[in-house]
């Protein structure tokens, strides 16, 4: 029930959904003064959430600075799925990278440098329609890592989790039962790191965070950054989605 409600609520509070609802309200209201106020509010709101300067500042605050450097090897690095693959054809072993594929790249780099000995891929099919038949995202990530040079024996899959909380709970079980440890490196996108670390700590795991896919950019002021940007709107959507998710998890006691 929580999974369904969280996904539904998440859609309803996204910026374009809120703007659409406000516009629909202004169309049907008979109060002309209120109509103007609502429409102007929508214009101002859309400008704020698509302004590169403002959005970049929000992103920089949320993602924070670089996490601690890994100074000693960890037995396991847990890499969280959630868009690392666009498509994976098991017949041809071909892998198309998704928006957050840098998570897999960072996991491979840590493995190559000897900073993690095993890679635990955590994540299944996180959608409301249920688990799809055929190869999962986890299978595609595993194939990519093997083709990159990771020993198949050093890859463990946890393909049942549907959200960050389940990532933490199911991974914690594997860490304790298979590796006899409560320590790991968590590898995920920088914008997703707060919620991930909080969930793993709640599951009793001592976490060393490792960021992938930073959205923040260098702070450079130029005239074009005062105009609305589709890229800035996308970044705001990503951060707002994560902030809403983090707040829900805190209320539910999951983080």
ABEGO torsion letter per residue (X at the ends): XAAAAAAAAAAAABAAAAAAAAAAAAAABABAAAAAAAAAAAAAAAAAAABAAAAAAAAAAAAEBBBBBBABBBABBBBBBGGABABBBAAAGBBBBBAAAAAAAAAAAAAAAGABABBBBBEBBBBAAEBBBEBBAAAAAAAAAAAAGBBAAABBBBAABABAAAAAAAAAAAAAAAAGBABBBBBBBAAAAAAAAAAAAAAGBBBBBBBBGBABBBBBBBAAAABBBAAAAAAAAAAAAAAAAAAAAAAAGAX
